Amino acid sequence: MPHRSRSTLLRPAAPPRRSAAIRLRSLVARLHRSGSVSANAAVTSAARNPLGCSPTTTSATTTSCATMQTTSGIVERIGTPPRLGRPSASQGRPPPCAATGVAVLRHSGQQETAHRPGGPARRQVPMTQHEAFGIELRRRRNAAGLSLQDLAKELNYSKGHLSKIETGAKAPTPQLARQADAVLSAGGELSRLAPAAPVGHPRQAVPAPRHETPPLPRARRSELEAATEDPAVARGLRLQFDTIRDLGKRMSPRLVQPMLHGSLVSLRDMLAAAGEAGAKRQVALMTARFVEYAGWMAQEAGRREEAVALTLESAALAELAGDPGLAAYALVRRAELAMYAGAAQQTIALAERALADPHATARVRGLAEHRLAQGYAQLGEEARCRAALERAAALLAEAEAPEPALPEETLARATVLVPPAAGRADEAASGLVVAPARGGPVVGSSTVADLDAVVTGWCLYDLGRPAEAARLLERGLAGTSPEARRARALYGVRLALAHEAAGELDRMHEVALESLDTARALGSETVRSQLRNLAWMVQRRHSHRPSRDLHVEITAALQDGVVD
């Protein structure tokens, strides 16, 4: 036996540590002696609530108590309220425990539990959007008899990534939702549950640079009137329009817009000075085409509001020129702007308005069907989308059919700027013979040979069928001239997105680098938006070295303004 000193042997033993229940009873007794609570209330509270918990759940934001302890999701805070018992309405919070002043907040997963004397009452916390998506995805996968591994293989995602999405730990991308819609035949239900795609941070509208050049001189009224009556001026304006439009295929919109501005100043002055009805219609029609193209350049420069305003102006000018068909095309342009903004319902509504216009030409109606199909694709409505694509193909084929030739003597004296709906008497009196607008500027894209292929491929990607989309986009891109840089960059990035979703990563990398190189000199906001989508989608391919490098290169190009 070890030796102990006499003082150690005579020292009284330390009292044992009191249990939580003993400490609680001691606290109740002290409160009772101080008169704060009655003995019966204290005993009853201690018996019903031996841990000293408040019978009412309180919020951390409505009490001024200091945090005492956090254990297993229970946050306990002790404080001394001004008075015990039920608080007044002005206090705005439930009372703490009558015995201890302890307020307890219990967290239980997605539910916040409030313990009440009459029994537990549960208040449901709203489920997040991606949690609802995960539940529905798992339900449909089980109904289809697919394992998690099977579905992951179909969607070209890893099993672990898909598991996190099903459990709500990770938010799905819109593209994954579209692919799952197609694989599980969900009819767009999963797409509607998926969170919206981040639109990134588009560049702020860049104000027009200030130049040191003096303001443009304005012509005299007599000079303007003479210009409106000269057929050679009309042909020269048409040549100028074609030149500017050709430059717009390969140059930044910020370089093209000043050219358009100068032409529009002259055209608007000529329109104001035009006296004869025939001359006024000619100038109004040409002005409408310039304004419509200026709206497209504004869209490419990232100024959507300006693009919408110019498109509306072009429609009004087309009405003034007696060309309601061109006014219907303005609706198609507005539908396109809505489509790029992700407003599917607005896209459909505007396209249907264009289709309902009795003056719309076959080409305008074909382009409207394309916008309608893209709107339905964004909503995941595959049957309606495919039906609209079929109608578009038929209408565009009808528009490209050859028309009967006009007599050579008529064509020799004709101007191509006045539409067929314009009157004839005024032109005959002035010595002008007006030909139909068959030789006028083509509405819509004039650079893509197989427009049906690229639009159908675009739709199939949105419908979650990336492999089919890639085949059609490859075909459409192969028929597009290398000079059409804007179209090649736009549909090239879209093709890269389709290859990424289909798991063809090497081809995706090749197409994306080529498109990025083409986009550098364009400054196209439309192309930038697709590059942002590609950068976002390629992040998950971290095990593929070229994809990691591509993500770094696209991100750097977007941040440094290389593709501005």
C-alpha positions as CSV (number, residue, x, y, z in Angstrom):
1,M,0.0,0.0,0.0
2,P,1.5,3.3,-1.0
3,H,2.5,5.6,1.8
4,R,0.2,8.6,2.5
5,S,0.9,11.5,4.8
6,R,-1.4,12.1,7.8
7,S,-2.7,15.3,6.3
8,T,-3.8,13.4,3.2
9,L,-5.5,10.7,5.1
10,L,-7.4,13.2,7.3
11,R,-8.5,15.4,4.3
12,P,-12.2,14.8,3.5
13,A,-12.9,13.2,0.1
14,A,-14.1,15.5,-2.7
15,P,-17.8,15.4,-3.3
16,P,-18.8,13.4,-6.3
17,R,-19.7,15.4,-9.4
18,R,-23.4,16.1,-9.5
19,S,-25.5,14.7,-12.3
20,A,-27.4,16.9,-14.7
21,A,-30.7,16.0,-13.0
22,I,-29.3,17.0,-9.6
23,R,-28.0,20.3,-10.9
24,L,-31.4,20.9,-12.5
25,R,-33.3,20.2,-9.2
26,S,-30.9,22.5,-7.4
27,L,-31.6,25.2,-9.9
28,V,-35.4,24.7,-9.6
29,A,-35.1,24.9,-5.8
30,R,-33.2,28.2,-6.0
31,L,-35.7,29.7,-8.4
32,H,-38.5,28.6,-6.0
33,R,-36.8,30.1,-3.0
34,S,-36.4,33.4,-4.9
35,G,-40.2,33.4,-5.6
36,S,-39.8,33.4,-9.4
37,V,-41.9,30.2,-9.9
38,S,-44.2,28.2,-7.7
39,A,-43.1,24.9,-6.4
40,N,-45.8,23.0,-8.3
41,A,-44.9,24.7,-11.6
42,A,-41.2,24.0,-11.1
43,V,-41.7,20.4,-10.2
44,T,-44.2,19.9,-13.1
45,S,-41.8,21.6,-15.5
46,A,-38.9,19.5,-14.3
47,A,-41.0,16.3,-14.5
48,R,-42.2,17.0,-18.0
49,N,-39.0,18.4,-19.3
50,P,-36.1,16.8,-17.3
51,L,-33.5,18.3,-19.6
52,G,-34.7,21.8,-19.0
53,C,-35.8,22.5,-22.5
54,S,-38.2,25.2,-23.5
55,P,-41.7,23.9,-24.3
56,T,-41.7,26.3,-27.2
57,T,-39.2,26.6,-30.1
58,T,-37.6,29.9,-30.5
59,S,-35.5,31.5,-33.2
60,A,-31.9,32.5,-32.9
61,T,-32.7,35.9,-34.3
62,T,-35.4,36.7,-31.7
63,T,-33.5,36.2,-28.4
64,S,-30.6,38.0,-26.9
65,C,-29.3,35.0,-25.0
66,A,-25.7,33.9,-25.3
67,T,-24.9,30.6,-26.9
68,M,-24.2,28.0,-24.3
69,Q,-23.9,24.6,-26.0
70,T,-24.4,23.0,-29.4
71,T,-24.8,19.2,-29.4
72,S,-26.4,16.9,-31.9
73,G,-28.2,19.6,-33.8
74,I,-29.6,21.2,-30.5
75,V,-28.7,24.8,-29.9
76,E,-29.2,25.8,-26.2
77,R,-29.1,29.4,-25.1
78,I,-29.4,30.6,-21.6
79,G,-30.5,34.1,-20.6
80,T,-32.6,35.9,-18.0
81,P,-35.8,37.4,-19.5
82,P,-37.3,40.5,-17.9
83,R,-39.9,38.4,-16.3
84,L,-40.8,34.7,-16.3
85,G,-44.1,33.5,-17.7
86,R,-45.8,34.3,-21.0
87,P,-44.4,37.3,-22.8
88,S,-46.4,40.1,-24.1
89,A,-47.3,40.5,-27.7
90,S,-44.8,43.3,-28.0
91,Q,-42.0,41.0,-27.0
92,G,-42.5,39.0,-30.2
93,R,-41.0,35.7,-29.0
94,P,-42.2,32.6,-27.1
95,P,-41.2,32.2,-23.5
96,P,-38.1,30.3,-22.4
97,C,-38.4,27.3,-20.1
98,A,-40.3,28.3,-17.0
99,A,-37.8,26.5,-14.8
100,T,-34.4,27.4,-16.3
101,G,-34.8,30.1,-18.8
102,V,-33.3,27.8,-21.5
103,A,-34.5,28.2,-25.1
104,V,-33.8,25.3,-27.4
105,L,-33.9,25.2,-31.2
106,R,-34.1,21.7,-32.7
107,H,-33.2,21.0,-36.3
108,S,-34.3,17.8,-37.9
109,G,-33.3,17.6,-41.5
110,Q,-35.8,19.5,-43.6
111,Q,-38.2,19.9,-40.7
112,E,-38.2,22.3,-37.8
113,T,-39.8,20.6,-34.8
114,A,-41.8,22.6,-32.2
115,H,-42.5,20.7,-29.0
116,R,-45.8,21.8,-27.5
117,P,-47.6,20.6,-24.4
118,G,-50.4,19.0,-26.5
119,G,-48.0,16.9,-28.5
120,P,-45.4,17.5,-31.2
121,A,-46.3,19.8,-34.1
122,R,-44.2,19.9,-37.3
123,R,-43.7,22.8,-39.6
124,Q,-42.4,21.8,-43.0
125,V,-39.5,23.7,-44.5
126,P,-40.0,24.2,-48.3
127,M,-38.0,21.7,-50.4
128,T,-35.3,23.2,-52.6
129,Q,-35.8,23.0,-56.4
130,H,-32.8,20.7,-57.0
131,E,-34.0,18.4,-54.1
132,A,-37.4,18.1,-55.8
133,F,-35.6,17.4,-59.1
134,G,-33.5,14.6,-57.5
135,I,-36.6,12.9,-56.0
136,E,-38.4,13.0,-59.4
137,L,-35.4,11.8,-61.2
138,R,-35.0,8.8,-58.8
139,R,-38.8,8.0,-59.2
140,R,-38.7,8.0,-62.9
141,R,-35.4,6.0,-63.0
142,N,-36.9,3.3,-60.8
143,A,-40.1,3.3,-62.9
144,A,-38.0,2.7,-66.0
145,G,-36.2,-0.2,-64.3
146,L,-32.8,1.5,-64.6
147,S,-30.0,1.3,-62.1
148,L,-28.0,4.4,-61.2
149,Q,-25.1,3.0,-63.2
150,D,-27.3,2.4,-66.2
151,L,-28.7,5.9,-66.2
152,A,-25.3,7.4,-65.6
153,K,-24.0,5.6,-68.7
154,E,-26.9,6.8,-70.8
155,L,-26.4,10.4,-69.7
156,N,-22.6,10.4,-70.0
157,Y,-22.2,11.3,-66.3
158,S,-20.4,9.6,-63.5
159,K,-22.4,7.4,-61.1
160,G,-21.2,9.5,-58.1
161,H,-22.2,12.8,-59.8
162,L,-25.7,11.4,-60.6
163,S,-26.0,10.0,-57.0
164,K,-25.4,13.5,-55.6
165,I,-28.0,15.0,-57.9
166,E,-30.6,12.3,-56.8
167,T,-30.0,13.0,-53.1
168,G,-30.2,16.8,-53.6
169,A,-26.6,17.4,-52.6
170,K,-25.8,18.8,-56.1
171,A,-27.9,20.9,-58.4
172,P,-28.5,19.6,-61.9
173,T,-27.6,21.5,-65.1
174,P,-30.4,22.2,-67.5
175,Q,-28.6,20.1,-70.1
176,L,-28.6,17.1,-67.8
177,A,-32.3,17.6,-67.2
178,R,-33.0,17.7,-70.9
179,Q,-31.0,14.5,-71.5
180,A,-32.8,12.8,-68.6
181,D,-36.1,13.9,-70.1
182,A,-35.2,12.2,-73.4
183,V,-33.9,9.0,-71.8
184,L,-36.7,8.6,-69.3
185,S,-39.5,9.9,-71.7
186,A,-40.5,12.5,-69.1
187,G,-42.1,14.9,-71.6
188,G,-40.2,17.9,-70.3
189,E,-41.2,17.5,-66.6
190,L,-37.6,17.1,-65.4
191,S,-36.6,20.2,-67.4
192,R,-39.3,22.2,-65.7
193,L,-37.9,21.1,-62.2
194,A,-34.3,21.9,-63.0
195,P,-32.9,25.3,-62.0
196,A,-32.4,27.8,-64.8
197,A,-29.0,28.0,-66.4
198,P,-26.8,30.8,-65.2
199,V,-26.6,33.4,-67.8
200,G,-23.2,34.4,-66.7
201,H,-22.2,38.0,-66.5
202,P,-22.7,39.5,-69.9
203,R,-20.6,42.5,-70.6
204,Q,-22.1,45.8,-69.8
205,A,-23.2,47.8,-72.9
206,V,-20.2,49.7,-74.1
207,P,-21.0,53.4,-74.8
208,A,-20.1,54.7,-78.2
209,P,-16.6,56.0,-78.1
210,R,-16.1,59.8,-78.4
211,H,-14.3,60.9,-81.5
212,E,-12.6,64.1,-82.3
213,T,-14.2,64.3,-85.8
214,P,-16.7,67.1,-86.3
215,P,-20.5,66.2,-86.5
216,L,-21.7,65.0,-89.9
217,P,-22.8,67.7,-92.2
218,R,-26.5,67.7,-93.1
219,A,-27.6,68.1,-96.7
220,R,-30.0,70.8,-98.0
221,R,-33.6,69.8,-98.7
222,S,-33.1,70.3,-102.4
223,E,-30.2,67.9,-102.4
224,L,-32.2,65.3,-100.5
225,E,-35.2,65.6,-102.8
226,A,-32.9,65.1,-105.9
227,A,-31.3,62.0,-104.3
228,T,-34.7,60.4,-103.6
229,E,-35.7,60.7,-107.2
230,D,-32.5,59.3,-108.7
231,P,-32.7,55.5,-109.4
232,A,-28.9,55.3,-109.3
233,V,-28.9,56.5,-105.7
234,A,-31.3,53.7,-104.8
235,R,-29.0,51.1,-106.4
236,G,-26.0,52.6,-104.7
237,L,-27.7,52.4,-101.3
238,R,-28.5,48.8,-102.0
239,L,-24.8,48.1,-102.8
240,Q,-23.8,49.9,-99.7
241,F,-26.2,47.8,-97.6
242,D,-24.8,44.6,-99.1
243,T,-21.2,45.7,-98.4
244,I,-21.9,46.6,-94.8
245,R,-23.8,43.3,-94.3
246,D,-20.9,41.4,-95.7
247,L,-18.5,43.2,-93.3
248,G,-20.8,42.3,-90.4
249,K,-20.1,38.6,-91.1
250,R,-16.5,38.9,-90.2
251,M,-16.0,42.1,-88.1
252,S,-16.9,43.3,-84.6
253,P,-20.2,45.0,-84.4
254,R,-18.5,48.0,-82.8
255,L,-16.7,48.5,-86.1
256,V,-19.8,48.0,-88.3
257,Q,-22.1,50.2,-86.2
258,P,-20.4,53.6,-87.1
259,M,-20.9,52.8,-90.8
260,L,-24.5,52.0,-90.2
261,H,-25.0,55.2,-88.3
262,G,-23.7,57.4,-91.1
263,S,-26.0,55.7,-93.6
264,L,-29.0,56.0,-91.4
265,V,-28.4,59.7,-90.9
266,S,-28.6,60.2,-94.7
267,L,-31.5,57.8,-95.2
268,R,-33.7,59.4,-92.5
269,D,-33.0,62.8,-93.9
270,M,-33.9,61.6,-97.4
271,L,-37.1,60.0,-96.0
272,A,-38.1,63.3,-94.4
273,A,-37.5,65.2,-97.6
274,A,-39.1,62.7,-100.0
275,G,-42.1,64.3,-101.7
276,E,-43.5,61.7,-104.2
277,A,-45.2,58.7,-102.8
278,G,-43.2,56.3,-104.9
279,A,-39.8,57.8,-103.9
280,K,-40.9,57.9,-100.2
281,R,-41.7,54.2,-100.3
282,Q,-38.4,53.3,-101.8
283,V,-36.4,55.2,-99.2
284,A,-38.6,53.9,-96.4
285,L,-38.0,50.3,-97.4
286,M,-34.3,50.8,-97.7
287,T,-34.2,52.6,-94.3
288,A,-36.2,49.7,-92.8
289,R,-33.5,47.2,-94.0
290,F,-30.7,49.4,-92.6
291,V,-32.5,49.8,-89.3
292,E,-33.3,46.1,-89.0
293,Y,-29.6,45.2,-89.6
294,A,-28.5,47.9,-87.1
295,G,-30.8,46.1,-84.5
296,W,-29.0,42.9,-85.2
297,M,-25.6,44.5,-84.7
298,A,-26.9,46.0,-81.4
299,Q,-27.8,42.5,-80.4
300,E,-24.3,41.2,-81.3
301,A,-22.8,44.1,-79.2
302,G,-24.8,43.0,-76.2
303,R,-27.3,45.9,-76.2
304,R,-30.6,44.0,-76.2
305,E,-32.9,46.9,-75.4
306,E,-31.5,48.9,-78.3
307,A,-31.9,45.9,-80.6
308,V,-35.6,45.6,-79.7
309,A,-36.2,49.3,-80.2
310,L,-34.5,49.3,-83.6
311,T,-36.5,46.2,-84.6
312,L,-39.7,47.9,-83.8
313,E,-38.7,50.9,-85.8
314,S,-37.9,48.8,-88.8
315,A,-41.4,47.3,-88.6
316,A,-43.0,50.8,-88.6
317,L,-40.8,51.8,-91.6
318,A,-41.8,48.6,-93.5
319,E,-45.5,49.5,-93.0
320,L,-44.8,53.0,-94.3
321,A,-43.1,51.4,-97.3
322,G,-46.1,49.2,-98.0
323,D,-44.2,46.0,-97.2
324,P,-46.2,44.3,-94.4
325,G,-44.1,41.1,-95.1
326,L,-41.0,42.8,-93.8
327,A,-43.0,44.0,-90.8
328,A,-43.9,40.4,-90.1
329,Y,-40.2,39.6,-90.2
330,A,-39.6,42.1,-87.4
331,L,-41.8,39.8,-85.2
332,V,-39.4,36.9,-86.1
333,R,-36.5,39.0,-85.0
334,R,-38.1,39.8,-81.7
335,A,-38.8,36.1,-81.2
336,E,-35.1,35.4,-81.9
337,L,-34.1,38.0,-79.2
338,A,-36.5,36.4,-76.7
339,M,-35.1,32.9,-77.6
340,Y,-31.5,34.0,-76.8
341,A,-32.8,35.5,-73.5
342,G,-34.3,32.1,-72.6
343,A,-37.9,33.4,-72.7
344,A,-39.5,30.4,-74.3
345,Q,-43.1,31.4,-73.9
346,Q,-42.4,34.9,-75.4
347,T,-40.6,33.3,-78.3
348,I,-43.5,31.1,-79.1
349,A,-46.0,34.0,-78.8
350,L,-44.1,36.2,-81.1
351,A,-43.5,33.5,-83.7
352,E,-47.2,32.6,-83.7
353,R,-48.0,36.3,-84.3
354,A,-45.7,36.3,-87.4
355,L,-47.3,33.1,-88.7
356,A,-50.8,34.6,-88.3
357,D,-49.8,37.7,-90.4
358,P,-51.5,37.2,-93.8
359,H,-48.8,39.3,-95.5
360,A,-45.9,37.2,-94.3
361,T,-44.0,35.6,-97.2
362,A,-43.1,31.9,-97.3
363,R,-39.5,32.6,-96.2
364,V,-40.7,34.8,-93.3
365,R,-43.2,32.0,-92.2
366,G,-40.4,29.4,-92.5
367,L,-38.1,31.4,-90.3
368,A,-41.0,32.0,-87.8
369,E,-41.5,28.2,-87.7
370,H,-37.8,27.8,-86.8
371,R,-38.3,30.2,-83.9
372,L,-41.4,28.4,-82.8
373,A,-39.5,25.1,-82.9
374,Q,-36.7,26.5,-80.7
375,G,-39.2,27.9,-78.2
376,Y,-40.9,24.4,-77.9
377,A,-37.4,22.8,-77.6
378,Q,-36.6,25.1,-74.7
379,L,-39.8,23.8,-73.0
380,G,-39.0,20.2,-73.8
381,E,-42.1,19.7,-76.0
382,E,-40.5,17.4,-78.6
383,A,-43.6,16.6,-80.7
384,R,-44.5,20.2,-81.3
385,C,-40.9,21.1,-81.9
386,R,-40.5,18.4,-84.6
387,A,-43.8,19.4,-86.3
388,A,-42.7,23.1,-86.5
389,L,-39.4,22.0,-88.0
390,E,-41.2,20.0,-90.7
391,R,-43.4,23.0,-91.6
392,A,-40.3,25.2,-91.7
393,A,-38.5,22.9,-94.1
394,A,-41.5,22.9,-96.5
395,L,-41.9,26.7,-96.3
396,L,-38.2,27.5,-96.9
397,A,-38.2,25.0,-99.9
398,E,-41.2,26.9,-101.3
399,A,-39.5,30.2,-100.9
400,E,-36.4,29.0,-102.8
401,A,-38.4,27.8,-105.7
402,P,-37.5,29.7,-109.0
403,E,-40.0,32.3,-110.1
404,P,-41.0,33.3,-113.6
405,A,-38.5,35.6,-115.2
406,L,-39.4,39.2,-115.9
407,P,-38.8,40.7,-119.4
408,E,-35.3,41.9,-119.9
409,E,-36.4,45.5,-120.8
410,T,-38.3,45.6,-117.5
411,L,-35.3,44.4,-115.4
412,A,-33.0,46.9,-117.2
413,R,-35.0,49.8,-115.8
414,A,-36.2,48.3,-112.5
415,T,-35.2,49.1,-109.0
416,V,-35.3,46.2,-106.5
417,L,-36.1,48.3,-103.5
418,V,-39.8,48.7,-103.8
419,P,-41.9,45.7,-102.7
420,P,-44.7,44.1,-104.9
421,A,-47.4,45.7,-102.7
422,A,-46.4,49.3,-103.6
423,G,-48.4,51.3,-106.1
424,R,-47.5,51.7,-109.7
425,A,-49.0,55.0,-110.9
426,D,-46.5,57.3,-109.2
427,E,-43.5,55.3,-110.5
428,A,-44.8,55.3,-114.0
429,A,-45.3,59.1,-113.9
430,S,-41.8,59.6,-112.7
431,G,-40.3,57.3,-115.3
432,L,-39.5,54.5,-112.9
433,V,-40.5,50.9,-113.5
434,V,-40.7,48.9,-110.3
435,A,-39.8,45.3,-110.2
436,P,-40.9,42.9,-107.4
437,A,-38.6,42.6,-104.4
438,R,-37.3,39.2,-105.5
439,G,-33.9,40.7,-106.0
440,G,-33.9,42.5,-102.7
441,P,-31.8,41.7,-99.6
442,V,-32.5,38.2,-98.3
443,V,-34.3,38.3,-94.9
444,G,-32.7,36.1,-92.2
445,S,-29.5,34.3,-92.4
446,S,-27.8,34.3,-95.9
447,T,-24.6,32.5,-94.9
448,V,-25.7,29.1,-93.8
449,A,-26.4,26.8,-96.7
450,D,-28.4,24.2,-94.7
451,L,-30.4,26.3,-92.3
452,D,-32.7,23.4,-91.5
453,A,-29.8,21.2,-90.3
454,V,-28.3,23.7,-87.9
455,V,-31.7,24.8,-86.4
456,T,-32.8,21.2,-86.0
457,G,-29.5,20.4,-84.4
458,W,-29.9,23.3,-82.1
459,C,-33.3,22.1,-81.1
460,L,-32.2,18.5,-80.6
461,Y,-29.5,19.6,-78.2
462,D,-32.2,21.5,-76.1
463,L,-34.3,18.4,-76.2
464,G,-31.6,16.3,-74.6
465,R,-30.5,14.4,-77.8
466,P,-26.9,15.5,-78.2
467,A,-25.7,12.7,-80.4
468,E,-28.4,13.5,-83.0
469,A,-27.8,17.2,-82.6
470,A,-24.0,16.8,-83.2
471,R,-24.6,14.9,-86.5
472,L,-26.9,17.6,-87.9
473,L,-24.7,20.5,-86.7
474,E,-21.6,18.8,-88.3
475,R,-23.5,18.6,-91.6
476,G,-24.7,22.2,-91.4
477,L,-21.3,23.5,-90.4
478,A,-19.6,21.7,-93.3
479,G,-21.8,23.5,-95.8
480,T,-21.1,27.0,-94.3
481,S,-18.5,29.1,-96.1
482,P,-15.3,29.9,-94.2
483,E,-16.0,33.5,-94.9
484,A,-19.1,33.4,-92.7
485,R,-17.1,33.7,-89.5
486,R,-19.9,34.7,-87.2
487,A,-22.1,31.7,-88.2
488,R,-19.2,29.3,-88.0
489,A,-18.2,30.5,-84.5
490,L,-21.8,30.4,-83.3
491,Y,-22.8,27.0,-84.6
492,G,-19.3,25.7,-83.9
493,V,-19.6,26.4,-80.2
494,R,-23.1,24.8,-80.3
495,L,-21.6,21.7,-81.9
496,A,-18.9,21.6,-79.2
497,L,-21.7,21.7,-76.6
498,A,-23.4,18.7,-78.3
499,H,-20.2,16.7,-78.4
500,E,-19.6,17.4,-74.8
501,A,-23.0,16.2,-73.8
502,A,-22.6,13.1,-76.0
503,G,-19.3,12.3,-74.4
504,E,-17.2,12.9,-77.5
505,L,-14.6,14.9,-75.7
506,D,-11.8,14.8,-78.1
507,R,-14.0,16.1,-81.0
508,M,-15.5,18.6,-78.6
509,H,-12.0,19.9,-77.8
510,E,-11.1,20.2,-81.5
511,V,-14.2,22.0,-82.5
512,A,-14.2,24.3,-79.5
513,L,-10.6,25.5,-80.1
514,E,-11.4,26.2,-83.7
515,S,-14.6,28.2,-82.8
516,L,-12.8,30.1,-80.1
517,D,-10.1,31.1,-82.6
518,T,-12.8,32.3,-85.0
519,A,-14.6,34.2,-82.3
520,R,-11.6,36.3,-81.3
521,A,-12.1,39.0,-83.9
522,L,-15.9,39.1,-83.9
523,G,-16.9,40.6,-80.6
524,S,-20.2,38.8,-80.7
525,E,-22.3,38.7,-77.5
526,T,-24.3,35.8,-79.0
527,V,-21.1,33.7,-79.4
528,R,-19.9,34.8,-76.0
529,S,-23.1,33.5,-74.4
530,Q,-22.6,30.0,-76.0
531,L,-18.9,30.1,-74.9
532,R,-20.0,30.8,-71.3
533,N,-22.3,27.8,-71.5
534,L,-19.5,25.6,-72.8
535,A,-17.1,26.8,-70.0
536,W,-19.8,25.9,-67.5
537,M,-20.5,22.5,-68.9
538,V,-16.9,21.4,-69.4
539,Q,-16.0,21.9,-65.7
540,R,-17.2,18.4,-64.8
541,R,-14.7,16.8,-67.2
542,H,-11.9,17.3,-64.7
543,S,-10.4,13.8,-65.5
544,H,-10.0,14.8,-69.2
545,R,-6.8,16.8,-69.5
546,P,-7.7,18.6,-72.8
547,S,-11.1,19.6,-71.3
548,R,-9.4,21.1,-68.3
549,D,-7.1,23.1,-70.5
550,L,-10.1,24.2,-72.7
551,H,-11.9,25.5,-69.6
552,V,-8.9,27.6,-68.6
553,E,-8.6,29.0,-72.1
554,I,-12.2,29.9,-72.6
555,T,-12.5,31.4,-69.1
556,A,-9.3,33.5,-69.8
557,A,-10.6,34.6,-73.2
558,L,-14.0,35.7,-71.7
559,Q,-12.4,37.5,-68.7
560,D,-9.7,39.3,-70.7
561,G,-12.0,40.4,-73.4
562,V,-10.2,38.4,-76.1
563,V,-13.5,37.5,-77.8
564,D,-14.9,41.1,-77.3
